[in-house]
């Protein structure tokens, strides 16, 4: 068995990745990325940028994408727990507008592989969370775009638990992204 297990989701190209974890009474060790090991399981990416964020419970970041310099992302949580979401915006895709979500946590150590052409976001479920991701292209602020996190046409089932929708914390920018219907008539990616 390799060091990473690739688990298919309902959307082509989106995978949950489970790393092999070696643990004992001292703690644990795991590889979080290996180009050779990823290629062995059919994932061919050249990551060029790593990012990290810290957020508190109820923070909802996203749903983000870039119209140029589109990015594939390998995301994971190193502290806490989030519900991570990818929405297919690839025009012509049989799953256009569909979403896939997964709980990522420091305990389960799962990763989420999101290819280019997707909107991405997450909701923090724990008191705080530290989130890291690898990107296969650079961030281009002039090309950023977004999709409304609460668009009823997409219908993401955010696991709010004891939170109410009014408790969620979004940026001003994230609160104003358009709906999928509004995006459908645009040329999203260049």
HELIX and SHEET records of a PDB file:
HELIX    1   1 UNK A   35  UNK A   40  1                                   6    
HELIX    2   2 UNK A  141  UNK A  143  5                                   3    
HELIX    3   3 UNK A  165  UNK A  167  5                                   3    
HELIX    4   4 UNK A  174  UNK A  176  5                                   3    
HELIX    5   5 UNK A  180  UNK A  184  1                                   5    
SHEET    1   A 6 UNK A   4  UNK A   8  0                                        
SHEET    2   A 6 UNK A  15  UNK A  19 -1                                        
SHEET    3   A 6 UNK A 110  UNK A 114 -1                                        
SHEET    4   A 6 UNK A  73  UNK A  79 -1                                        
SHEET    5   A 6 UNK A 128  UNK A 135 -1                                        
SHEET    6   A 6 UNK A  49  UNK A  56 -1                                        
SHEET    1   B 2 UNK A  21  UNK A  24  0                                        
SHEET    2   B 2 UNK A  27  UNK A  30 -1                                        
SHEET    1   C 5 UNK A  99  UNK A 105  0                                        
SHEET    2   C 5 UNK A  81  UNK A  88 -1                                        
SHEET    3   C 5 UNK A 118  UNK A 124 -1                                        
SHEET    4   C 5 UNK A  60  UNK A  66 -1                                        
SHEET    5   C 5 UNK A 144  UNK A 146 -1                                        
END                                                                             
